[in-house]
Amino acid sequence: MNAIVVMTTVSEREAGERLASALVEAKLAACVQILPPMTSVYRWEGEIQRETEHLLLIKTTQDKWDSLAAFIHTHHPYEVPEVIAVEASKIAPEYGAWLTEQVAV
């Protein structure tokens, strides 16, 4: 199984819901979870920033990575969105089959 979980953040839940729906509709993601608000601390243009953001956990397959990353960069409200993927080292066979089916073209 070649499942990955891709992470990105958005400042507003509505933006996350739009992005999540578009990713699932485009069959780039099987499932997107939008987590409750959290605080992100980072440096931007030389200044320390503290912002409230929502984390999106995007479940997909490795072969969708390039298309998914390009889609996020095109549709994301941030100038430089976080787009990080983590490989799933273990996955329940039934869930893996479902995930693969959901992103199949």
N, CA, C and O atoms as a printed pandas DataFrame, in Angstrom:
     atom_number atom_name residue_name chain_id  residue_number  x_coord  y_coord  z_coord
0              1         N          MET        A               1    0.865   -1.185    0.000
1              2        CA          MET        A               1    0.000    0.000    0.000
2              3         C          MET        A               1    0.895    1.226    0.000
3              4         O          MET        A               1    1.889    1.282    0.724
4              5         N          ASN        A               2    0.547    2.176   -0.791
5              6        CA          ASN        A               2    1.354    3.388   -0.929
6              7         C          ASN        A               2    0.604    4.618   -0.427
7              8         O          ASN        A               2    0.618    5.668   -1.070
8              9         N          ALA        A               3   -0.041    4.484    0.712
9             10        CA          ALA        A               3   -0.825    5.593    1.274
10            11         C          ALA        A               3    0.085    6.659    1.872
11            12         O          ALA        A               3    1.136    6.362    2.439
12            13         N          ILE        A               4   -0.352    7.912    1.728
13            14        CA          ILE        A               4    0.318    9.033    2.379
14            15         C          ILE        A               4   -0.733    9.915    3.033
15            16         O          ILE        A               4   -1.901    9.918    2.644
16            17         N          VAL        A               5   -0.292   10.657    4.030
17            18        CA          VAL        A               5   -1.118   11.682    4.659
18            19         C          VAL        A               5   -0.427   13.008    4.373
19            20         O          VAL        A               5    0.725   13.216    4.754
20            21         N          VAL        A               6   -1.136   13.891    3.704
21            22        CA          VAL        A               6   -0.599   15.201    3.350
22            23         C          VAL        A               6   -1.188   16.221    4.313
23            24         O          VAL        A               6   -2.381   16.185    4.615
24            25         N          MET        A               7   -0.351   17.125    4.791
25            26        CA          MET        A               7   -0.798   18.157    5.724
26            27         C          MET        A               7   -0.689   19.526    5.085
27            28         O          MET        A               7    0.281   19.834    4.392
28            29         N          THR        A               8   -1.701   20.339    5.330
29            30        CA          THR        A               8   -1.663   21.748    4.979
30            31         C          THR        A               8   -2.497   22.492    6.015
31            32         O          THR        A               8   -3.307   21.883    6.713
32            33         N          THR        A               9   -2.306   23.789    6.118
33            34        CA          THR        A               9   -3.069   24.597    7.069
34            35         C          THR        A               9   -3.745   25.750    6.340
35            36         O          THR        A               9   -3.271   26.223    5.308
36            37         N          VAL        A              10   -4.866   26.188    6.907
37            38        CA          VAL        A              10   -5.597   27.353    6.400
38            39         C          VAL        A              10   -6.013   28.202    7.589
39            40         O          VAL        A              10   -6.159   27.696    8.701
40            41         N          SER        A              11   -6.204   29.488    7.354
41            42        CA          SER        A              11   -6.558   30.379    8.461
42            43         C          SER        A              11   -8.043   30.330    8.794
43            44         O          SER        A              11   -8.428   30.610    9.929
44            45         N          GLU        A              12   -8.880   29.981    7.829
45            46        CA          GLU        A              12  -10.326   29.960    8.066
46            47         C          GLU        A              12  -10.896   28.592    7.726
47            48         O          GLU        A              12  -10.548   28.000    6.704
48            49         N          ARG        A              13  -11.774   28.095    8.590
49            50        CA          ARG        A              13  -12.377   26.776    8.390
50            51         C          ARG        A              13  -13.069   26.669    7.032
51            52         O          ARG        A              13  -12.975   25.640    6.363
52            53         N          GLU        A              14  -13.759   27.729    6.629
53            54        CA          GLU        A              14  -14.485   27.698    5.359
54            55         C          GLU        A              14  -13.532   27.447    4.189
55            56         O          GLU        A              14  -13.867   26.711    3.262
56            57         N          ALA        A              15  -12.355   28.052    4.232
57            58        CA          ALA        A              15  -11.354   27.825    3.182
58            59         C          ALA        A              15  -10.916   26.363    3.186
59            60         O          ALA        A              15  -10.714   25.766    2.128
60            61         N          GLY        A              16  -10.771   25.796    4.371
61            62        CA          GLY        A              16  -10.411   24.389    4.495
62            63         C          GLY        A              16  -11.490   23.481    3.946
63            64         O          GLY        A              16  -11.193   22.487    3.283
64            65         N          GLU        A              17  -12.743   23.815    4.218
65            66        CA          GLU        A              17  -13.851   23.001    3.716
66            67         C          GLU        A              17  -13.936   23.068    2.195
67            68         O          GLU        A              17  -14.204   22.058    1.543
68            69         N          ARG        A              18  -13.710   24.245    1.629
69            70        CA          ARG        A              18  -13.716   24.372    0.162
70            71         C          ARG        A              18  -12.591   23.550   -0.455
71            72         O          ARG        A              18  -12.800   22.826   -1.428
72            73         N          LEU        A              19  -11.396   23.669    0.120
73            74        CA          LEU        A              19  -10.248   22.932   -0.396
74            75         C          LEU        A              19  -10.471   21.427   -0.250
75            76         O          LEU        A              19  -10.197   20.668   -1.180
76            77         N          ALA        A              20  -10.963   20.995    0.904
77            78        CA          ALA        A              20  -11.220   19.573    1.150
78            79         C          ALA        A              20  -12.224   19.020    0.142
79            80         O          ALA        A              20  -11.999   17.964   -0.450
80            81         N          SER        A              21  -13.318   19.726   -0.048
81            82        CA          SER        A              21  -14.345   19.269   -0.993
82            83         C          SER        A              21  -13.792   19.178   -2.408
83            84         O          SER        A              21  -14.072   18.220   -3.128
84            85         N          ALA        A              22  -13.013   20.168   -2.802
85            86        CA          ALA        A              22  -12.444   20.179   -4.151
86            87         C          ALA        A              22  -11.469   19.014   -4.347
87            88         O          ALA        A              22  -11.444   18.405   -5.416
88            89         N          LEU        A              23  -10.673   18.703   -3.330
89            90        CA          LEU        A              23   -9.717   17.597   -3.430
90            91         C          LEU        A              23  -10.424   16.256   -3.554
91            92         O          LEU        A              23  -10.023   15.414   -4.357
92            93         N          VAL        A              24  -11.476   16.052   -2.765
93            94        CA          VAL        A              24  -12.229   14.796   -2.832
94            95         C          VAL        A              24  -12.973   14.713   -4.165
95            96         O          VAL        A              24  -12.982   13.663   -4.807
96            97         N          GLU        A              25  -13.592   15.811   -4.580
97            98        CA          GLU        A              25  -14.315   15.839   -5.857
98            99         C          GLU        A              25  -13.386   15.515   -7.029
99           100         O          GLU        A              25  -13.787   14.819   -7.962
100          101         N          ALA        A              26  -12.157   16.011   -6.986
101          102        CA          ALA        A              26  -11.180   15.775   -8.055
102          103         C          ALA        A              26  -10.515   14.402   -7.958
103          104         O          ALA        A              26   -9.662   14.068   -8.781
104          105         N          LYS        A              27  -10.895   13.611   -6.970
105          106        CA          LYS        A              27  -10.321   12.284   -6.716
106          107         C          LYS        A              27   -8.821   12.348   -6.433
107          108         O          LYS        A              27   -8.077   11.414   -6.730
108          109         N          LEU        A              28   -8.399   13.465   -5.855
109          110        CA          LEU        A              28   -7.015   13.593   -5.412
110          111         C          LEU        A              28   -6.866   13.163   -3.964
111          112         O          LEU        A              28   -5.753   12.918   -3.498
112          113         N          ALA        A              29   -7.982   13.069   -3.247
113          114        CA          ALA        A              29   -7.987   12.649   -1.846
114          115         C          ALA        A              29   -9.184   11.743   -1.605
115          116         O          ALA        A              29  -10.262   11.953   -2.161
116          117         N          ALA        A              30   -8.978   10.737   -0.771
117          118        CA          ALA        A              30  -10.080    9.867   -0.369
118          119         C          ALA        A              30  -10.853   10.495    0.777
119          120         O          ALA        A              30  -12.071   10.342    0.878
120          121         N          CYS        A              31  -10.137   11.200    1.638
121          122        CA          CYS        A              31  -10.729   11.780    2.843
122          123         C          CYS        A              31   -9.860   12.949    3.284
123          124         O          CYS        A              31   -8.635   12.903    3.182
124          125         N          VAL        A              32  -10.511   13.988    3.772
125          126        CA          VAL        A              32   -9.783   15.121    4.345
126          127         C          VAL        A              32  -10.406   15.428    5.698
127          128         O          VAL        A              32  -11.612   15.656    5.794
128          129         N          GLN        A              33   -9.600   15.433    6.721
129          130        CA          GLN        A              33  -10.065   15.814    8.053
130          131         C          GLN        A              33   -9.594   17.230    8.342
131          132         O          GLN        A              33   -8.441   17.582    8.089
132          133         N          ILE        A              34  -10.507   18.037    8.878
133          134        CA          ILE        A              34  -10.195   19.423    9.235
134          135         C          ILE        A              34  -10.201   19.501   10.753
135          136         O          ILE        A              34  -11.244   19.353   11.389
136          137         N          LEU        A              35   -9.034   19.732   11.322
137          138        CA          LEU        A              35   -8.914   19.754   12.773
138          139         C          LEU        A              35   -9.302   21.116   13.339
139          140         O          LEU        A              35   -9.268   22.122   12.632
140          141         N          PRO        A              36   -9.671   21.140   14.622
141          142        CA          PRO        A              36  -10.051   22.400   15.273
142          143         C          PRO        A              36   -8.907   23.411   15.245
143          144         O          PRO        A              36   -7.757   23.052   14.990
144          145         N          PRO        A              37   -9.227   24.660   15.506
145          146        CA          PRO        A              37   -8.194   25.700   15.481
146          147         C          PRO        A              37   -7.028   25.382   16.416
147          148         O          PRO        A              37   -7.198   24.807   17.491
148          149         N          MET        A              38   -5.853   25.775   15.970
149          150        CA          MET        A              38   -4.627   25.637   16.754
150          151         C          MET        A              38   -3.805   26.893   16.512
151          152         O          MET        A              38   -4.111   27.679   15.615
152          153         N          THR        A              39   -2.776   27.078   17.300
153          154        CA          THR        A              39   -1.895   28.228   17.119
154          155         C          THR        A              39   -0.628   27.784   16.413
155          156         O          THR        A              39    0.028   26.831   16.834
156          157         N          SER        A              40   -0.290   28.473   15.342
157          158        CA          SER        A              40    0.965   28.230   14.628
158          159         C          SER        A              40    1.904   29.399   14.898
159          160         O          SER        A              40    1.492   30.558   14.858
160          161         N          VAL        A              41    3.161   29.089   15.172
161          162        CA          VAL        A              41    4.191   30.107   15.400
162          163         C          VAL        A              41    5.270   29.877   14.351
163          164         O          VAL        A              41    5.808   28.776   14.235
164          165         N          TYR        A              42    5.583   30.921   13.586
165          166        CA          TYR        A              42    6.544   30.790   12.492
166          167         C          TYR        A              42    7.129   32.163   12.157
167          168         O          TYR        A              42    6.614   33.197   12.583
168          169         N          ARG        A              43    8.211   32.150   11.388
169          170        CA          ARG        A              43    8.829   33.391   10.939
170          171         C          ARG        A              43    8.365   33.658    9.511
171          172         O          ARG        A              43    8.431   32.770    8.661
172          173         N          TRP        A              44    7.898   34.872    9.245
173          174        CA          TRP        A              44    7.484   35.277    7.903
174          175         C          TRP        A              44    8.012   36.673    7.637
175          176         O          TRP        A              44    7.709   37.612    8.374
176          177         N          GLU        A              45    8.798   36.807    6.590
177          178        CA          GLU        A              45    9.403   38.079    6.207
178          179         C          GLU        A              45   10.144   38.730    7.377
179          180         O          GLU        A              45   10.048   39.936    7.606
180          181         N          GLY        A              46   10.893   37.883    8.119
181          182        CA          GLY        A              46   11.746   38.364    9.193
182          183         C          GLY        A              46   11.073   38.584   10.533
183          184         O          GLY        A              46   11.746   38.924   11.505
184          185         N          GLU        A              47    9.775   38.401   10.612
185          186        CA          GLU        A              47    9.036   38.638   11.857
186          187         C          GLU        A              47    8.409   37.337   12.361
187          188         O          GLU        A              47    7.949   36.507   11.577
188          189         N          ILE        A              48    8.402   37.178   13.692
189          190        CA          ILE        A              48    7.734   36.031   14.297
190          191         C          ILE        A              48    6.224   36.275   14.245
191          192         O          ILE        A              48    5.734   37.317   14.679
192          193         N          GLN        A              49    5.506   35.300   13.710
193          194        CA          GLN        A              49    4.048   35.381   13.576
194          195         C          GLN        A              49    3.388   34.347   14.480
195          196         O          GLN        A              49    3.936   33.268   14.704
196          197         N          ARG        A              50    2.233   34.675   14.987
197          198        CA          ARG        A              50    1.382   33.741   15.732
198          199         C          ARG        A              50   -0.004   33.848   15.124
199          200         O          ARG        A              50   -0.636   34.903   15.163
200          201         N          GLU        A              51   -0.466   32.745   14.564
201          202        CA          GLU        A              51   -1.748   32.754   13.862
202          203         C          GLU        A              51   -2.589   31.554   14.271
203          204         O          GLU        A              51   -2.060   30.491   14.597
204          205         N          THR        A              52   -3.879   31.733   14.251
205          206        CA          THR        A              52   -4.807   30.626   14.439
206          207         C          THR        A              52   -5.035   29.979   13.080
207          208         O          THR        A              52   -5.361   30.655   12.105
208          209         N          GLU        A              53   -4.859   28.658   13.027
209          210        CA          GLU        A              53   -5.020   27.933   11.774
210          211         C          GLU        A              53   -5.750   26.614   12.018
211          212         O          GLU        A              53   -5.842   26.129   13.145
212          213         N          HIS        A              54   -6.263   26.053   10.931
213          214        CA          HIS        A              54   -6.866   24.719   10.931
214          215         C          HIS        A              54   -5.943   23.802   10.137
215          216         O          HIS        A              54   -5.489   24.155    9.048
216          217         N          LEU        A              55   -5.670   22.631   10.687
217          218        CA          LEU        A              55   -4.837   21.645   10.009
218          219         C          LEU        A              55   -5.723   20.713    9.200
219          220         O          LEU        A              55   -6.708   20.183    9.714
220          221         N          LEU        A              56   -5.376   20.511    7.935
221          222        CA          LEU        A              56   -6.055   19.543    7.091
222          223         C          LEU        A              56   -5.169   18.313    6.972
223          224         O          LEU        A              56   -3.992   18.418    6.628
224          225         N          LEU        A              57   -5.739   17.146    7.257
225          226        CA          LEU        A              57   -5.066   15.864    7.068
226          227         C          LEU        A              57   -5.702   15.218    5.845
227          228         O          LEU        A              57   -6.873   14.841    5.870
228          229         N          ILE        A              58   -4.936   15.095    4.794
229          230        CA          ILE        A              58   -5.435   14.658    3.492
230          231         C          ILE        A              58   -4.926   13.241    3.225
231          232         O          ILE        A              58   -3.718   13.022    3.129
232          233         N          LYS        A              59   -5.845   12.278    3.106
233          234        CA          LYS        A              59   -5.464   10.882    2.861
234          235         C          LYS        A              59   -5.513   10.611    1.366
235          236         O          LYS        A              59   -6.528   10.852    0.712
236          237         N          THR        A              60   -4.396   10.102    0.827
237          238        CA          THR        A              60   -4.314    9.820   -0.601
238          239         C          THR        A              60   -3.243    8.763   -0.839
239          240         O          THR        A              60   -2.769    8.125    0.102
240          241         N          THR        A              61   -2.865    8.581   -2.100
241          242        CA          THR        A              61   -1.818    7.630   -2.461
242          243         C          THR        A              61   -0.624    8.384   -3.051
243          244         O          THR        A              61   -0.762    9.500   -3.551
244          245         N          GLN        A              62    0.542    7.755   -2.982
245          246        CA          GLN        A              62    1.767    8.416   -3.444
246          247         C          GLN        A              62    1.693    8.840   -4.905
247          248         O          GLN        A              62    2.260    9.866   -5.282
248          249         N          ASP        A              63    1.004    8.065   -5.727
249          250        CA          ASP        A              63    0.935    8.422   -7.145
250          251         C          ASP        A              63    0.103    9.680   -7.393
251          252         O          ASP        A              63    0.141   10.227   -8.495
252          253         N          LYS        A              64   -0.640   10.146   -6.403
253          254        CA          LYS        A              64   -1.419   11.385   -6.526
254          255         C          LYS        A              64   -0.647   12.609   -6.029
255          256         O          LYS        A              64   -1.123   13.736   -6.167
256          257         N          TRP        A              65    0.546   12.399   -5.450
257          258        CA          TRP        A              65    1.297   13.482   -4.800
258          259         C          TRP        A              65    1.510   14.687   -5.709
259          260         O          TRP        A              65    1.163   15.805   -5.328
260          261         N          ASP        A              66    2.065   14.494   -6.883
261          262        CA          ASP        A              66    2.384   15.629   -7.753
262          263         C          ASP        A              66    1.137   16.435   -8.107
263          264         O          ASP        A              66    1.142   17.663   -8.028
264          265         N          SER        A              67    0.076   15.741   -8.495
265          266        CA          SER        A              67   -1.170   16.427   -8.861
266          267         C          SER        A              67   -1.797   17.115   -7.657
267          268         O          SER        A              67   -2.295   18.236   -7.764
268          269         N          LEU        A              68   -1.771   16.441   -6.510
269          270        CA          LEU        A              68   -2.358   17.015   -5.298
270          271         C          LEU        A              68   -1.581   18.257   -4.855
271          272         O          LEU        A              68   -2.185   19.280   -4.529
272          273         N          ALA        A              69   -0.260   18.175   -4.842
273          274        CA          ALA        A              69    0.558   19.325   -4.430
274          275         C          ALA        A              69    0.333   20.503   -5.373
275          276         O          ALA        A              69    0.212   21.642   -4.921
276          277         N          ALA        A              70    0.276   20.242   -6.673
277          278        CA          ALA        A              70    0.028   21.314   -7.644
278          279         C          ALA        A              70   -1.357   21.924   -7.433
279          280         O          ALA        A              70   -1.518   23.141   -7.516
280          281         N          PHE        A              71   -2.353   21.085   -7.163
281          282        CA          PHE        A              71   -3.718   21.557   -6.921
282          283         C          PHE        A              71   -3.754   22.467   -5.696
283          284         O          PHE        A              71   -4.362   23.538   -5.724
284          285         N          ILE        A              72   -3.098   22.032   -4.621
285          286        CA          ILE        A              72   -3.068   22.849   -3.403
286          287         C          ILE        A              72   -2.397   24.191   -3.694
287          288         O          ILE        A              72   -2.921   25.235   -3.304
288          289         N          HIS        A              73   -1.263   24.182   -4.363
289          290        CA          HIS        A              73   -0.561   25.440   -4.657
290          291         C          HIS        A              73   -1.418   26.381   -5.496
291          292         O          HIS        A              73   -1.349   27.598   -5.328
292          293         N          THR        A              74   -2.219   25.829   -6.392
293          294        CA          THR        A              74   -3.079   26.646   -7.254
294          295         C          THR        A              74   -4.292   27.198   -6.510
295          296         O          THR        A              74   -4.691   28.339   -6.744
296          297         N          HIS        A              75   -4.884   26.400   -5.615
297          298        CA          HIS        A              75   -6.159   26.760   -4.988
298          299         C          HIS        A              75   -6.049   27.241   -3.543
299          300         O          HIS        A              75   -7.052   27.642   -2.953
300          301         N          HIS        A              76   -4.873   27.210   -2.977
301          302        CA          HIS        A              76   -4.692   27.576   -1.566
302          303         C          HIS        A              76   -4.656   29.097   -1.418
303          304         O          HIS        A              76   -4.093   29.785   -2.270
304          305         N          PRO        A              77   -5.252   29.630   -0.342
305          306        CA          PRO        A              77   -5.242   31.085   -0.156
306          307         C          PRO        A              77   -3.881   31.663    0.248
307          308         O          PRO        A              77   -3.681   32.872    0.128
308          309         N          TYR        A              78   -2.943   30.840    0.722
309          310        CA          TYR        A              78   -1.642   31.344    1.156
310          311         C          TYR        A              78   -0.688   31.489   -0.029
311          312         O          TYR        A              78   -0.772   30.751   -1.010
312          313         N          GLU        A              79    0.213   32.453    0.087
313          314        CA          GLU        A              79    1.262   32.641   -0.912
314          315         C          GLU        A              79    2.209   31.441   -0.932
315          316         O          GLU        A              79    2.613   30.979   -2.000
316          317         N          VAL        A              80    2.563   30.938    0.262
317          318        CA          VAL        A              80    3.445   29.778    0.395
318          319         C          VAL        A              80    2.771   28.780    1.340
319          320         O          VAL        A              80    3.041   28.790    2.541
320          321         N          PRO        A              81    1.900   27.923    0.812
321          322        CA          PRO        A              81    1.204   26.983    1.689
322          323         C          PRO        A              81    2.119   25.852    2.167
323          324         O          PRO        A              81    3.038   25.430    1.465
324          325         N          GLU        A              82    1.842   25.388    3.357
325          326        CA          GLU        A              82    2.494   24.179    3.872
326          327         C          GLU        A              82    1.922   22.991    3.106
327          328         O          GLU        A              82    0.705   22.813    3.051
328          329         N          VAL        A              83    2.788   22.188    2.521
329          330        CA          VAL        A              83    2.359   20.956    1.853
330          331         C          VAL        A              83    3.405   19.901    2.194
331          332         O          VAL        A              83    4.476   19.856    1.589
332          333         N          ILE        A              84    3.087   19.059    3.161
333          334        CA          ILE        A              84    4.023   18.060    3.675
334          335         C          ILE        A              84    3.335   16.704    3.639
335          336         O          ILE        A              84    2.183   16.579    4.053
336          337         N          ALA        A              85    4.037   15.685    3.146
337          338        CA          ALA        A              85    3.476   14.337    3.102
338          339         C          ALA        A              85    4.255   13.407    4.027
339          340         O          ALA        A              85    5.476   13.502    4.150
340          341         N          VAL        A              86    3.518   12.511    4.670
341          342        CA          VAL        A              86    4.095   11.485    5.529
342          343         C          VAL        A              86    3.610   10.133    5.002
343          344         O          VAL        A              86    2.412    9.936    4.796
344          345         N          GLU        A              87    4.537    9.210    4.788
345          346        CA          GLU        A              87    4.160    7.880    4.323
346          347         C          GLU        A              87    3.509    7.097    5.454
347          348         O          GLU        A              87    3.949    7.159    6.603
348          349         N          ALA        A              88    2.462    6.364    5.117
349          350        CA          ALA        A              88    1.812    5.483    6.089
350          351         C          ALA        A              88    2.586    4.162    6.107
351          352         O          ALA        A              88    2.601    3.434    5.115
352          353         N          SER        A              89    3.225    3.859    7.231
353          354        CA          SER        A              89    4.010    2.628    7.305
354          355         C          SER        A              89    3.125    1.407    7.529
355          356         O          SER        A              89    3.500    0.290    7.172
356          357         N          LYS        A              90    1.975    1.614    8.109
357          358        CA          LYS        A              90    1.008    0.534    8.350
358          359         C          LYS        A              90   -0.381    1.085    8.061
359          360         O          LYS        A              90   -0.678    2.242    8.356
360          361         N          ILE        A              91   -1.233    0.238    7.477
361          362        CA          ILE        A              91   -2.604    0.654    7.189
362          363         C          ILE        A              91   -3.481   -0.597    7.169
363          364         O          ILE        A              91   -3.075   -1.633    6.642
364          365         N          ALA        A              92   -4.665   -0.504    7.735
365          366        CA          ALA        A              92   -5.593   -1.634    7.714
366          367         C          ALA        A              92   -5.918   -1.974    6.259
367          368         O          ALA        A              92   -6.214   -1.075    5.472
368          369         N          PRO        A              93   -5.869   -3.238    5.895
369          370        CA          PRO        A              93   -6.101   -3.622    4.498
370          371         C          PRO        A              93   -7.428   -3.105    3.936
371          372         O          PRO        A              93   -7.490   -2.657    2.791
372          373         N          GLU        A              94   -8.473   -3.170    4.738
373          374        CA          GLU        A              94   -9.785   -2.716    4.265
374          375         C          GLU        A              94   -9.777   -1.214    3.992
375          376         O          GLU        A              94  -10.336   -0.753    2.997
376          377         N          TYR        A              95   -9.142   -0.458    4.882
377          378        CA          TYR        A              95   -9.074    0.992    4.686
378          379         C          TYR        A              95   -8.197    1.317    3.479
379          380         O          TYR        A              95   -8.523    2.207    2.694
380          381         N          GLY        A              96   -7.099    0.604    3.335
381          382        CA          GLY        A              96   -6.219    0.820    2.192
382          383         C          GLY        A              96   -6.924    0.562    0.869
383          384         O          GLY        A              96   -6.746    1.308   -0.093
384          385         N          ALA        A              97   -7.722   -0.494    0.826
385          386        CA          ALA        A              97   -8.478   -0.799   -0.394
386          387         C          ALA        A              97   -9.494    0.299   -0.674
387          388         O          ALA        A              97   -9.647    0.732   -1.816
388          389         N          TRP        A              98  -10.191    0.750    0.371
389          390        CA          TRP        A              98  -11.173    1.831    0.206
390          391         C          TRP        A              98  -10.486    3.106   -0.274
391          392         O          TRP        A              98  -10.965    3.759   -1.201
392          393         N          LEU        A              99   -9.370    3.460    0.352
393          394        CA          LEU        A              99   -8.637    4.672   -0.020
394          395         C          LEU        A              99   -8.232    4.622   -1.493
395          396         O          LEU        A              99   -8.444    5.579   -2.238
396          397         N          THR        A             100   -7.653    3.505   -1.901
397          398        CA          THR        A             100   -7.212    3.355   -3.288
398          399         C          THR        A             100   -8.384    3.475   -4.254
399          400         O          THR        A             100   -8.266    4.109   -5.302
400          401         N          GLU        A             101   -9.506    2.872   -3.907
401          402        CA          GLU        A             101  -10.701    2.934   -4.755
402          403         C          GLU        A             101  -11.210    4.372   -4.901
403          404         O          GLU        A             101  -11.658    4.765   -5.978
404          405         N          GLN        A             102  -11.142    5.149   -3.830
405          406        CA          GLN        A             102  -11.681    6.512   -3.855
406          407         C          GLN        A             102  -10.891    7.460   -4.749
407          408         O          GLN        A             102  -11.454    8.416   -5.283
408          409         N          VAL        A             103   -9.605    7.210   -4.919
409          410        CA          VAL        A             103   -8.783    8.111   -5.740
410          411         C          VAL        A             103   -8.499    7.543   -7.129
411          412         O          VAL        A             103   -7.795    8.162   -7.927
412          413         N          ALA        A             104   -9.051    6.358   -7.415
413          414        CA          ALA        A             104   -8.866    5.760   -8.741
414          415         C          ALA        A             104   -9.602    6.595   -9.781
415          416         O          ALA        A             104  -10.706    7.081   -9.536
416          417         N          VAL        A             105   -8.986    6.753  -10.926
417          418        CA          VAL        A             105   -9.605    7.549  -12.000
418          419         C          VAL        A             105  -10.574    6.693  -12.781
419          420         O          VAL        A             105  -11.198    7.174  -13.727
